[in-house]
Structure formats: structure tokens, C-alpha cells
Amino acid sequence: MEHDSRNIKNSLRPELFWDVDVDTLDLDTHAAFIIIRVMERGTRKEVRAIWNYFGEEDIKHHLTMARCLSLRTISYFATIFKTSRTQFQSSFIKNRESTWP
């Protein structure tokens, strides 16, 4: 597993994590942060690597519980997970529902 996590980390562009020290990131400890960042801003290859490492259930859990996701990401993954956008806890959805009739 250690070898797999090093390969995954090495496959992610450092630009994705411009605001943190990449060397301190641990895939399991920082799973929510990594999943959200890669699903929002990653390339197809990066998304696939993270998807294969964590699996659909973990990714679904972290994305639906995320406090801040773009509407594009929410809409895309709502389609992938075959669920409603309202299942996502993102403030974008919650704020939009409260300000739009």
C-alpha cells in the first residue's frame, strides 16, 4: 500500500496543492482534502488515479460532505453517482437554494 500511495502522490501535479507542503500530505490522513482538490481541479489521469485508489464509495462520501464545491463539480458527480444535487452539502447549493426562488 505504501508503494501505491507514493506512486499516486507522484502522479499528481504539485500545482494542485500550491497552498500546502506536498511532502506532508498523506493519502489516507488527508483523503477528503486530496479527493476534493483532485475532483475539482485534476486532469482526467489524476482523477482516475484517485478514483482507483479510494473507490467510488469513499469519493462519494467526501464529495457529498464537502462544504465548498463548484456547481460544475456537483452536477457532474451527481450524474455519476445517479443522485440529486441536493444530496451535496456544499454551501454553493445551500446558498443558491436560499437566494433563488
Backbone hydrogen bonds in HBPLUS format (Angstrom, degrees):
<---DONOR---> <-ACCEPTOR-->    atom                        ^
c    i                          cat <-CA-CA->   ^        H-A-AA   ^      H-
h    n   atom  resd res      DA  || num        DHA   H-A  angle D-A-AA Bond
n    s   type  num  typ     dist DA aas  dist angle  dist       angle   num
A0005-SER N   A0001-MET O   2.91 MM   4  6.21 160.5  1.94 155.9 160.6     1
A0006-ARG N   A0002-GLU O   3.04 MM   4  6.30 154.4  2.11 148.4 154.9     2
A0007-ASN N   A0003-HIS O   3.05 MM   4  6.30 156.9  2.10 147.8 154.1     3
A0008-ILE N   A0004-ASP O   2.91 MM   4  6.18 157.1  1.96 151.9 158.4     4
A0009-LYS N   A0005-SER O   2.92 MM   4  6.08 172.0  1.93 150.3 152.5     5
A0010-ASN N   A0006-ARG O   2.93 MM   4  6.04 156.6  1.98 145.5 152.3     6
A0011-SER N   A0007-ASN O   3.07 MM   4  6.22 129.1  2.34 136.1 148.7     7
A0011-SER N   A0008-ILE O   2.97 MM   3  5.13 135.0  2.18 100.7 113.9     8
A0012-LEU N   A0009-LYS O   3.24 MM   3  5.43 157.0  2.30 104.3 111.2     9
A0016-LEU N   A0013-ARG O   3.07 MM   3  5.73 156.6  2.12 117.5 123.5    10
A0017-PHE N   A0014-PRO O   2.97 MM   3  5.48 145.0  2.09 112.3 121.7    11
A0020-VAL N   A0017-PHE O   3.29 MM   3  5.68 174.0  2.29 116.5 117.9    12
A0024-THR N   A0021-ASP O   2.97 MM   3  5.65 153.0  2.05 118.6 126.3    13
A0025-LEU N   A0022-VAL O   3.11 MM   3  5.32 155.3  2.17 107.0 114.6    14
A0030-HIS N   A0026-ASP O   2.84 MM   4  5.60 164.8  1.87 156.8 161.3    15
A0034-ILE N   A0030-HIS O   3.00 MM   4  6.20 171.3  2.01 164.7 167.4    16
A0035-ILE N   A0031-ALA O   2.84 MM   4  5.90 171.7  1.84 160.0 162.9    17
A0036-ILE N   A0032-ALA O   3.00 MM   4  6.05 171.9  2.00 153.5 156.2    18
A0037-ARG N   A0033-PHE O   3.02 MM   4  6.10 166.1  2.03 148.2 152.7    19
A0038-VAL N   A0034-ILE O   2.91 MM   4  6.00 168.3  1.93 154.8 158.3    20
A0039-MET N   A0035-ILE O   2.87 MM   4  5.92 163.7  1.90 153.4 158.6    21
A0040-GLU N   A0036-ILE O   2.98 MM   4  6.01 144.6  2.11 144.6 153.4    22
A0041-ARG N   A0037-ARG O   2.91 MM   4  5.93 160.1  1.95 149.0 154.6    23
A0042-GLY N   A0038-VAL O   2.70 MM   4  4.35 145.1  1.82 128.0 132.1    24
A0047-VAL N   A0043-THR O   2.90 MM   4  6.12 166.2  1.91 159.3 163.0    25
A0048-ARG N   A0044-ARG O   2.95 MM   4  6.10 160.6  1.98 146.5 152.1    26
A0049-ALA N   A0045-LYS O   3.01 MM   4  6.23 154.8  2.08 143.8 150.5    27
A0050-ILE N   A0046-GLU O   3.02 MM   4  6.26 164.4  2.04 153.5 156.8    28
A0051-TRP N   A0047-VAL O   2.82 MM   4  5.96 159.1  1.87 151.5 158.4    29
A0052-ASN N   A0048-ARG O   2.87 MM   4  6.04 160.8  1.91 149.1 153.7    30
A0053-TYR N   A0049-ALA O   3.06 MM   4  6.22 146.4  2.17 139.9 149.1    31
A0054-PHE N   A0050-ILE O   2.93 MM   4  6.05 176.5  1.93 160.0 160.1    32
A0055-GLY N   A0051-TRP O   2.80 MM   4  5.20 147.0  1.90 135.9 147.1    33
A0059-ILE N   A0055-GLY O   3.20 MM   4  6.37 165.7  2.22 154.9 159.3    34
A0060-LYS N   A0056-GLU O   2.80 MM   4  5.91 163.7  1.82 155.1 160.1    35
A0061-HIS N   A0057-GLU O   2.96 MM   4  6.12 162.2  1.99 147.5 152.4    36
A0062-HIS N   A0058-ASP O   3.01 MM   4  6.24 171.3  2.02 154.4 155.8    37
A0063-LEU N   A0059-ILE O   2.91 MM   4  6.02 161.5  1.94 154.5 159.9    38
A0064-THR N   A0060-LYS O   2.92 MM   4  5.94 164.3  1.94 151.8 156.4    39
A0065-MET N   A0061-HIS O   3.10 MM   4  6.17 138.2  2.29 141.8 152.5    40
A0066-ALA N   A0063-LEU O   3.30 MM   3  5.10 149.9  2.40  95.0 103.7    41
A0089-GLN N   A0064-THR O   2.77 MM  25  5.74 157.1  1.83 143.8 150.6    42
A0091-SER N   A0067-ARG O   2.61 MM  24  5.56 168.7  1.63 145.2 142.3    43
A0074-ILE N   A0070-SER O   2.96 MM   4  6.27 165.5  1.98 155.5 159.8    44
A0075-SER N   A0071-LEU O   2.83 MM   4  5.93 168.3  1.84 151.7 155.1    45
A0076-TYR N   A0072-ARG O   2.96 MM   4  6.08 162.0  2.00 146.8 152.2    46
A0077-PHE N   A0073-THR O   2.98 MM   4  6.10 175.0  1.98 154.5 156.1    47
A0078-ALA N   A0074-ILE O   2.82 MM   4  5.85 144.9  1.95 147.3 157.5    48
A0079-THR N   A0075-SER O   3.18 MM   4  6.32 151.2  2.26 140.8 147.1    49
A0080-ILE N   A0076-TYR O   3.01 MM   4  6.38 156.4  2.07 144.8 151.8    50
A0081-PHE N   A0077-PHE O   2.82 MM   4  5.84 164.3  1.85 145.8 149.9    51
A0082-LYS N   A0078-ALA O   2.92 MM   4  5.70 107.0  2.47 127.9 143.6    52
A0083-THR N   A0078-ALA O   2.89 MM   5  5.02 165.7  1.91 146.6 151.5    53
A0082-LYS N   A0079-THR O   3.19 MM   3  4.89 149.5  2.28  94.4 103.5    54
A0087-GLN N   A0084-SER O   3.09 MM   3  5.61 164.6  2.12 113.0 117.9    55
A0088-PHE N   A0085-ARG O   3.13 MM   3  5.76 166.9  2.15 117.5 121.6    56
A0094-LYS N   A0090-SER O   3.16 MM   4  6.49 170.8  2.17 152.4 154.9    57
A0095-ASN N   A0091-SER O   2.74 MM   4  5.67 165.5  1.76 147.1 151.5    58
A0096-ARG N   A0092-PHE O   3.03 MM   4  5.99 153.2  2.10 137.2 145.3    59
A0097-GLU N   A0093-ILE O   2.94 MM   4  6.12 157.9  1.99 152.0 157.3    60
A0098-SER N   A0094-LYS O   3.19 MM   4  6.39 143.0  2.33 139.3 148.7    61
A0099-THR N   A0095-ASN O   3.04 MM   4  6.19 133.1  2.27 143.8 155.3    62
A0100-TRP N   A0096-ARG O   3.04 MM   4  5.88 142.8  2.18 148.3 154.7    63
